[in-house]
Amino acid sequence: MDIIKTDKNTKLFRHLKKWLEKAVLDFNMIQEGDRVLIGVSGGADSLALLDLLDSPMIFVPEFSILAVNIDMGFDSSYRSYNALEKYLQTNNYQYIMEKTDIGPLAHSDYNKKNPCFLCSRLRRKRIFEIAAAEGCNKIAFAHHRDDIIETLLINMFYGREISTMMPNQRIFGGKLHIIRPLAYLREELVKKYGRERQFPAVKNDCPTSKTSKRVYVKNLLNELERDNKEIRDNIYKAMSHVKPDYLL
């Protein structure tokens, strides 16, 4: 696959950078000298995050990055793995890529009921281990505004709790922080940026990628938006306007 260089200084790039930096500052995500592990699945969202964090910052202090990809083991030919590695090499990223069997294990017969939970748990465990070994004190995931909205509903519908992804999450007693610099950005714009930058197309071979609870909630929100275009915006803003006196 040929890697095509495109102009980075576009109106969309400047818009995304503005809101990425605002999220980083608002939630105190990055400090001077931080070493940030960026989880790179190969999808447009994670490649956009890597691309944006590798750009000169206006207000964010200096930090270093390490791209990490945990291959889940669904693609036996490793076509996507090789395409992603070529992209990382071409753009001179420091990176670590690992081939695993996490995906098939999580979808095996003994774990049919909840493959996504085990898959995510094992992948994150390995990312935490790499972060510790490589001296990274921050882990950046490419969860955007829509992911945060969907997670709130998933946790309400299936987890019986009111919670969602945190833009800056302290773990292991503060030794690590999970950060989400795309927290203010809509999925639509992140995907558009991926097309604009012509990131390599890395196929998601997960057998439950089209039938997961997240896909169900995303489709539900799409249906609700037909009658009210502000549904997602209202839900997102509601998370900052909680009235504890009116909860059980």
Secondary structure, 3 states (H helix, E strand, C coil): CCCCCCCCCCHHHHHHHHHHHHHHHHCCCCCCCCEEEEECCCCHHHHHHHHHHCCCCCCCCCCEEEEEEEECCCCCCCHHHHHHHHHHHHCCCCEEEEECCHHHHHCCHHHCCCHHHHHHHHHHHHHHHHHHHCCCCEEECCCCHHHHHHHHHHHHHHCCCCCCCCCEEEEHHHCEEEECCCCCCCHHHHHHHHHHHCCCCCCCCCCCCCCCHHHHHHHHHHHHHCCCCCHHHHHHHHCCCCCHHHCC
